[in-house]
Amino acid sequence: MVTHGEPHPGNVIRTPKGQRLLDWATVQIAPPERDLWLLTTAFASLIGVGQAGDDDEVLARYAQATGRSVHPAGIALFRRWGALAEVAAFIDDLRRPHGDGEDLAAALACLTGYLETATD
């Protein structure tokens, strides 16, 4: 199935015909869990916003709407993959020549956050 890779509010626009996903730079053919893990409490806790909702309800609604079952192991896999991809991106940014500033501070704070939650 076609997956977006980063389906979050910053990549959604409302149109007269409904919501549309933007920024398809990370599109891939992958299991639905690649996107669905971003709707779970695992993602909410990873970014420090607490509970996103009832995972079972969200995933059951997806299964009912699509006829596809969701596999918890897939959710766990893509949660780890997402964190590793973010760590790699922040390390790449921080290894390049850079000055001081808000972007550097944000990258370092995000990298630190991911590394501190790596044992979860």
N, C-alpha and C positions, 0 to 999 in steps of 0.2 A: 504494500500500500504506500501511497505517497504521504510522506510526513513533512511537516514544516521545520521542526527543529527547535524553534523558540516561540511557541504560541503564547505570548503574554500580552497584557493590555497595551503595551507600547507598539505592538505589531498588529493591532486590530483597528479598523475604521468602520464606523457605522455609515451605511448607505441607505437610500430609500428601499433597496431590495434586501436589507439585512446586513449583518456584520461580515466583513471581509478581512482575511489575513493579508498583511503586507510583508515585505522584506523576506523574499524566498531564497536568499543567498545560501541558506543552510538546508535546502530541500534534499531529501534522500528517499529512496525506496527502503522502507524499514517497517518493523512491526509497529502497531499503534502505540505500544508502551513508550516508544521514543518521545512522543508528545504527551501522552497521558500522565506520565510521572510528574509533569509540571503542574498538574491539577490536584496533587495530593498533599497531605500534611508533610510528607518527606521534603518536598520543595519549600513549603512554607517555613519549616524549621531550619532548613539550610540557609535561607536568606534572612532568618531572624524575625519573622512576622507572626509567629505563633500558629495556631490552628487555622487551616484554610477551610475546613469543613469536614464532613463525614466521607472518608475515602470510599467506603463500601457503597454509599449512595451515589457518589459521582461516577464510580466505575460501573455500577449496575445500570445507571441511566445511559451510559455510553453503550454498554452491551445491548440494552433493550433497543436503543435507537439504531444500532448498526447490525445487530445480529452476530457480532464478533465477541468472543469471550476475552477477558483481560487476564493476563497471567501475572501473579504477584512477583515471580522471579524476574520477569521482564521489567517490571516497575523498578525493582531493586537494581537490576543491571544498568538501566539507563540513568538512574540516579547517580550511581558511581561514575558512569561514563561522563555524565554532565559535569560533575565536580572535577574529574581529571582534565577534561577539556578546558575548563575555566582556569585551573591551576597552570596548565601549560601556556595558555594565552597570557596570563598575568606575568609569568616568569619571562616569557619572550619579550613583553613590553618593558619589564624592569631591567633586563639585560642589555637593552639597546641604550645608546647615549640618550640622556634625558636631563632636564633641569629640575629644579624644585617647582612645586606648584600643586594645585588641587588635583589634577589628574594623577600625578605620582602618588600623592597621599591616598587617594581613593583606591588605586590599584594595589598599593601595599596593604591597605586595610582589608580589602576583599581577599587578597591572597592569604593574609593572616587568618581571616575568618574561615576560609576553606581548610587550611591546614589544621586549625584548632578543632574542626568538626570531622576530621578525617577518620577518627576512630569510631564514629557513630555507626 
